[in-house]
Amino acid sequence: MDKNDSILTGENITKSFPSKSGNDRLTILDDVSLSIDRGSVLCVVGASGSGKSTLLHILGGLDRPDSGRISWNGRHMYDLDNDELADFRNEKLGFVFQFHHLLPEFTALENVMMPALINGSSSENAEERAMELLERFGIPGRAEHRPAELSGGEQQRVAMGRALINKPDLILADEPTGNLDEDNTEILLDMLFELRELDNVSMLLITHEKDIAKRTDQTYQLTKAKLHPF
C-alpha cells in the first residue's frame, strides 16, 4: 500500500498487560500493522476480549503501545507531548463509543458543543454547528433534553454529533451499534456511511458483528493477538 494514500498508519504494534497472577504478561497485540486510506472505511472484527478496543485506543492516541509506530500523515503520533496529543485528538479525530460517555448534567446540544468549546470556538459558532448536526441526525427537537431523557439510539446520535463537531479527518468507532436494536443499528450505520460520501471522512470501525464488515472497504480479523485480512 502506498503510504502517501494513508491518513493513519500503525506499524509493528505490540501491547501486553500483566496477567491476573502478576507473574507474567498477556500479549494482546503482537506485531500488528494496518493503514487507513483517506476517505475509506476500515473494519476490525473479533471476539470480545480479543484486543480490538486496545488497538483503537492506541491508534487514537488514548494509550501507548509497548513498541511500534503510529503515524499521522507521516508524523509519529507519540512524538507529541501529552498536551499536543490531547489537542491533536480533539482537532483531528472523532470518537464514538458503545456506551456514549455523554455528560449527564448537560443537554444534548451542550454535549455536542463541548469539543468545539474546548477547541476555542465561540459559544455562538459552537451552538450553530451543533444544531446543524442534531438536525442532520434527525433529533433537533431533543436539543434541550439531557441524556437520561433520550433513547439509546438518540444518545448515540448525540455522540456522533459530538464526534463530528470539529470536522475531524478520521472517525474511530468502538462497537458503535453494540447497545442498539436492529432498527437503530441500521439507521446508525446508514448515517456513518453517509459521512464518507458527504464529508470524505475516513473511519475505523471496531465490532464483533461480522455483518457490518460487508459494507466496508477493508476488513481485518483480530485473533490470538494477530491481525489477518478477513
N, C-alpha and C positions, 0 to 999 in steps of 0.2 A: 504493500500500500504506500502511495506517495504521501509522505508526512506533510507536504505542503497543502494537502486537501483536508488535513485533520485539525480540528479545533482543540481537541484534548487527546493526549496520548499517555498511556500508562505502560511502563516498560519494566519487566522483571520484578514485579511487586511481590514481596513476601511479608507475611504478618502472622505472628503467633501470640498465644496468650498462655499464662500459667495454667496448668491442669488443676483440677479440684484438689488433688493431693498436694500440689505445690512442689512435687519432686521433679517434674519435667514440664515441657511446654507443648501445647497443642497447636499444630500448624493449621491455620485457617486458609491462608493464601500462599501458594507455592509457585514462584516464578511466573506470575500471571501478567500477560501483556494484552492490550487492546487499544484501538484507536477509534475515535468518534469523528466521523466526517461532518463537515459543515452542512447543515440542513438535513441531516439524516436522523433516523430513529433506530437506536441500537437497544436490544433487549438482552438481559441476562436472566435466565431461568435457573431454578434449582430448588431443592427441598428446603424446608425451614431449618435453619441452623447450618446451612452449607457455607455461609460466609458472604452471601450476596450483599447484605447491608454493610458489612465491614468494607467490602470493595467500594461501594458507593461513597461511604464516608471518607475513604482515603482519596478517591478521585475528586471529591468535592471539597477537599481541604479541611474536613472536620476531624480527621485522625491521621496520624503519621504512620507510614509503613516502617517495618524493620529495615528494609532495604528496597531499592528500586527507584525509579524516576517517574514523576508525573509532570508532564509538560503542557503548558497552555500557550498555544500559538508559538511554540518553540522555546518558551521560557520555563525554567524549572520552578514549579509552584512552591516547593518548600525552601527555595532561596529567600522567600519573603519572610519578614518577621511576623509576629502574631497580629500586630495592628494592621500591617499591609495585607495579610492574609484575610482578615476579617473584612476589610474594605473590598478586596477582590471578590470574596463570596457574595457580598451584598450587591455589587455592581454588575458582575458578570454571570452569576449563577442564580437559578431559581430552584428551590427545593419544595417537593410535595411529598409528604409522609402519610403513612397509613392512618396515623392517629391525629392528624391535622395540626396539633400543637397550637391551636388558636388561643389567644389570651382571653380568659373568660370574663374579665371585667370590662372589656371593650366591645363595641358594636362590630358588626360585620364590616362596615365601612372603615372604622378605625383600624381593624386588624389588617385590612388590605393596604391602608395608607402607611402603616408603620415603617416598612423598609425604605419607602421614599423619604419619609421624615428623617430617618437615621442617615440617609444619604445626602441630606442637606436641602431637600426640596422644600418650597414654601407650603404652608398648610393649604392654601388655595389651589396650587397646582397638584398637590398630592390628592386632595379630595376630588378634583375634576377627573384625574386619571383613574382613581379608584372607582368612581361611579361609572365611568366608561366600561371598566372591566366587569363590574357587577351587572350592568346592562347586557354586556356581551355574553355573560354566562346565565342570563335569564332570571336573575334574582334582585333586580333593583328595588323591589318592594320589601326586601329583607335587610336593607342597608342599616337600619337603626335597631335591629334585633341583635341580642347577644348570642354567643354560640349555643348556650343551653336551650335557646328558643328555636334553634334550627335543626332540621333533619340531618342525618348523616350525609346525604347527597348534597344538601345545601352547604354544610360545613366544608365539604371537600371542594366545592366550587369557590368558596371564600378563600380556601388555602391556595387554590390555583391562581386566583386574582392576586393574592399576596406574592406568589412566586413570580408573577409577571410584571408587577408594578414598576420595576426599574428597567424593564425591557432587556432581560438577560439574553445572552447568546446561547446558553445551554440550560435545559431543564433536567434536573435529576429527580426522578420519581421512584420512591421506595414503596412497593406494594400499594399503589395509589387507589386500587379498587378492592383492597383486602377486606374492608368493612362494609362494602356496598352490596345491595341486592342486584339481581341480574339486570333489571331495567336501568338502574342508576349506573351500573358498570358500563353498559353500552353507551349511555349518554356521556359519561365522563371520557371514555375512550374516543368517542367521536370528537369531543372538544379538544382533547390532547392532539389528535392527529390533524385537526383543523389548524392548530397553531403552526405546524410545519408549513402548511400551504399558505397561510396568510402572513406569517411573520418570519418564515425561514429559520425558525428556532430548531436547534439541534436538541435531541433528547436521549437520555439513558433511562430505560425502564427496567426496574428490578421487580421480578414477580415469580410466584410459584405456579401461576396459571399459564400453561403452555399454549392455550388458545390465543392469548394476546400476541404471542410471538408470530402468528401467521400474518399480522398486519405490519410488521416492522421490516426495516431494510436488512438488518443483520441480527442474528440471534446466536447467543452462546449459552452453553450449559456449564454451570459451576458444580463440580462434583469431586469429592476427595481432594479438595484444595487446588484443583486444576481447572482451567478454562478450556472448553472444547467447542468448536463450531457445532451448532445444533441443526 
